[in-house]
Amino acid sequence: MPVSLAKSSEGIYELNVQGYTCPYPVLFTVRALEQIAPGEILEVVFDNPPSCETIPATAEKHGCKVLEISKINDKLWRIRIRK
């Protein structure tokens, strides 16, 4: 299952970490945040429920702002983070 960081529009990137369990979604999120510029937004899509807590906590520890946590469907969530 490859993890992909893709630019979805100007200043917005999507990281898809479906299929990974802790701690991998958090680790991939930190790596992705290191690759984007301050002010840009990272949208993380995942299917691991504990990541609803671990990703926002880790992002805030790294000085980022969590803008939104939303449930896409029965199995998927999205977290929007501003670096």
Phi, psi and omega per residue, in radians:
M1 nan 1.754 3.136
P2 -1.295 2.497 3.062
V3 -1.634 2.312 -3.102
S4 -2.171 2.301 2.997
L5 -1.872 2.015 -3.070
A6 -2.240 2.482 3.074
K7 -1.381 2.055 -3.108
S8 -1.609 -0.511 3.019
S9 -2.863 -3.124 -3.054
E10 -1.053 2.056 3.102
G11 1.379 0.121 -3.136
I12 -2.225 2.258 -3.132
Y13 -2.146 2.578 3.082
E14 -2.043 2.314 3.075
L15 -2.025 2.072 -3.131
N16 -1.810 1.972 -3.138
V17 -2.090 0.545 3.092
Q18 -1.067 2.455 3.086
G19 1.619 -0.099 -3.141
Y20 -1.830 2.513 3.077
T21 -1.912 2.950 -3.137
C22 -0.971 2.445 0.138
P23 -1.687 0.126 -2.989
Y24 -1.067 -0.745 3.110
P25 -0.997 -0.674 3.126
V26 -1.192 -0.782 -3.130
L27 -1.073 -0.779 3.127
F28 -1.155 -0.600 3.101
T29 -1.126 -0.788 3.130
V30 -1.065 -0.774 3.114
R31 -1.057 -0.738 -3.131
A32 -1.154 -0.720 3.121
L33 -1.086 -0.569 3.108
E34 -1.186 -0.404 -3.070
Q35 -1.583 -0.274 -3.110
I36 -1.784 2.823 -3.082
A37 -1.491 2.698 3.049
P38 -0.966 2.402 -3.125
G39 1.639 -0.349 3.122
E40 -1.364 2.852 -3.071
I41 -1.989 2.384 3.056
L42 -1.970 2.191 3.051
E43 -1.854 2.048 -3.121
V44 -1.800 2.155 3.120
V45 -1.898 2.243 -3.048
F46 -2.648 2.887 3.141
D47 -2.210 0.348 -3.124
N48 -1.906 1.774 -3.022
P49 -0.878 -0.709 3.135
P50 -1.050 -0.371 3.130
S51 -1.154 -0.318 3.066
C52 -1.057 -0.439 3.126
E53 -1.786 -0.727 -3.024
T54 -1.282 -0.676 -3.136
I55 -1.146 -0.878 3.121
P56 -1.048 -0.721 -3.133
A57 -1.084 -0.752 -3.135
T58 -1.205 -0.718 3.123
A59 -1.051 -0.752 -3.135
E60 -1.169 -0.615 3.075
K61 -1.086 -0.508 3.133
H62 -1.571 0.196 3.061
G63 1.437 0.259 3.138
C64 -1.682 2.843 3.122
K65 -1.942 2.201 3.073
V66 -1.436 2.074 -3.090
L67 -1.564 -0.591 -3.043
E68 -2.864 2.492 2.966
I69 -2.184 2.074 -3.092
S70 -2.377 2.623 3.087
K71 -1.637 2.144 -3.113
I72 -1.403 -0.788 3.090
N73 -2.736 -2.835 -3.078
D74 -1.065 -0.427 -3.031
K75 -2.116 -0.185 -3.037
L76 -2.090 2.528 3.046
W77 -2.210 2.818 3.047
R78 -2.355 2.352 3.034
I79 -2.090 2.249 3.077
R80 -1.821 2.200 -3.076
I81 -2.216 2.287 3.028
R82 -1.719 2.199 3.120
K83 -1.336 nan nan
